[in-house]
Amino acid sequence: MEKEKSEIILKIDRIEAGVYQLVKPCGFRRHGRSLHRFVSGDISQVISFQCGQAYLNMTHMMTVNLGIRVPECFEKSFTPTEKPKKYYHEYECNIRSRLGESDGEEAANFDLRGDIDRIEAEITRDIETKVLPVFDALDSREAILLRRRDYPRFDMIYRHLIPLEEAMIYGRRGQSREAKVLFEQYYQGVLDEYRKGGKEHLKGHLASLDSLALRLGLR
């Protein structure tokens, strides 16, 4: 088992190194299992490599996680209070998906017991042709406001929050009227779903939105 584990780690190291050689000239830096770059000063773009859970005996399986982090969207604050980090993890991003999902398929799970040359070539090709173009298209707040909806498969986890997160961006930019309009649009959508019944969990979400509106002066 330890020998197999070591071989798997070496294979992930090899794949990560190959991808890093591709993206390093684009400004990415390596931090553990994450490749990270800042664009527009404080927006993070992340590629990370994650193996399966040991307790499920799935450490031979690997996914490639993708993320974009806009600070005010993640923190739900017009003026983020956290001290900026050197880099961010994919799970700290507000636009998230995995390789495979990003072009309309199921998330790709790579079996590292297979042909490592083929796997490395596939991952590197997809990063170059399917991921970097989206990262480049969404490299600023203005671009995210204009084009985020163009990439729904790149936004699998939090895309239902788009109006709320756009409100955060407008608020960060000092455009309070636009922020209020988008916040109310999102709030009314949640309220309508709650009123339909059967979704009691939305009651707590509405309460948190009320608190957020009060804190940010959105009402």
Secondary structure as UniProt FT lines:
FT   HELIX           2..23
FT   HELIX           24..26
FT   STRAND          29..31
FT   TURN            32..33
FT   STRAND          34..39
FT   TURN            40..42
FT   STRAND          43..51
FT   HELIX           54..56
FT   TURN            59..60
FT   STRAND          61..69
FT   HELIX           71..75
FT   HELIX           90..92
FT   STRAND          95..98
FT   TURN            99..100
FT   HELIX           101..103
FT   STRAND          110..111
FT   TURN            112..113
FT   HELIX           116..126
FT   HELIX           127..131
FT   HELIX           132..137
FT   HELIX           141..147
FT   HELIX           148..150
FT   HELIX           152..154
FT   TURN            156..158
FT   HELIX           159..161
FT   HELIX           162..172
FT   TURN            173..174
FT   HELIX           176..195
FT   HELIX           201..216
//
